[in-house]
Amino acid sequence: MDGQRNVKALLSQIFGIVSVVVGLCGGGLPFGVAAIILGSLAKKDDPENSQAKLGFTLGIVGIAVSVIATIVIIALRVAATVAAYR
């Protein structure tokens, strides 16, 4: 069982890192959700697991970065469209 906990925590951390990196392009939401779910499951098994805590936190950060990047991308496209009509 200990190996499964470590796998959940490790996957949570990996998905969290990927969510932050991919989130810069606006697509980190699925990876962030996966990181949060796996981090929660790993923390339930072992509340002191630092990998699980880091993966959970990075998942939240990745979702936030993804939402902000998406808003910025949409705003820039709207601004470019408005400027093209002037």
C-alpha positions in Angstrom: 0.0 0.0 0.0 2.9 2.3 0.7 4.0 2.1 -3.0 0.5 3.1 -4.1 0.5 6.2 -1.9 3.9 7.2 -3.3 2.6 6.8 -6.8 -0.4 9.0 -6.2 1.8 11.7 -4.6 4.3 11.5 -7.4 1.7 11.7 -10.1 0.0 14.6 -8.3 3.3 16.4 -8.3 4.0 15.7 -12.0 0.5 16.8 -13.0 0.9 19.9 -10.9 4.1 20.9 -12.6 2.6 20.2 -16.0 -0.5 22.2 -15.1 1.6 25.3 -14.3 3.7 25.0 -17.5 0.8 24.2 -19.8 -1.3 26.7 -18.0 0.8 29.5 -19.3 -0.8 28.7 -22.7 -4.3 28.5 -21.1 -4.6 24.7 -21.2 -3.6 23.6 -17.7 -7.1 23.0 -16.3 -7.3 19.2 -16.8 -3.8 18.7 -15.4 -4.6 20.9 -12.4 -7.7 19.0 -11.6 -5.9 15.7 -11.8 -3.2 17.0 -9.5 -5.7 18.2 -6.9 -7.6 14.9 -7.0 -4.5 12.8 -6.7 -3.0 15.1 -4.1 -6.1 14.8 -2.0 -6.2 11.0 -2.2 -2.5 10.8 -1.3 -2.9 13.3 1.6 -5.8 11.2 2.9 -3.5 8.1 3.0 -0.6 10.0 4.5 -1.3 13.6 5.8 2.5 14.3 6.1 3.4 13.5 2.5 5.2 16.5 1.2 4.9 15.4 -2.5 1.1 15.2 -2.1 1.0 18.7 -0.5 3.2 20.1 -3.3 1.2 18.4 -6.0 -2.1 19.7 -4.5 -0.7 23.2 -4.3 0.7 23.2 -7.8 -2.6 22.0 -9.1 -4.3 25.0 -7.6 -1.6 27.3 -8.9 -1.8 25.7 -12.4 -5.6 26.2 -12.5 -5.2 29.8 -11.5 -2.4 30.4 -14.1 -4.6 28.7 -16.7 -7.6 30.9 -16.0 -5.5 34.1 -16.0 -3.7 33.1 -19.2 -7.1 32.3 -20.9 -8.5 35.7 -19.9 -5.4 37.5 -21.2 -5.5 35.6 -24.5 -9.2 36.4 -25.0 -8.6 40.1 -24.1 -5.8 40.4 -26.5 -7.8 38.8 -29.3 -10.7 41.1 -28.6 -8.4 44.1 -28.6 -6.9 43.0 -31.9 -10.3 42.6 -33.5 -11.5 45.9 -32.2 -8.3 47.6 -33.5 -8.8 46.0 -36.9 -12.2 47.6 -37.3 -11.0 51.1 -36.5 
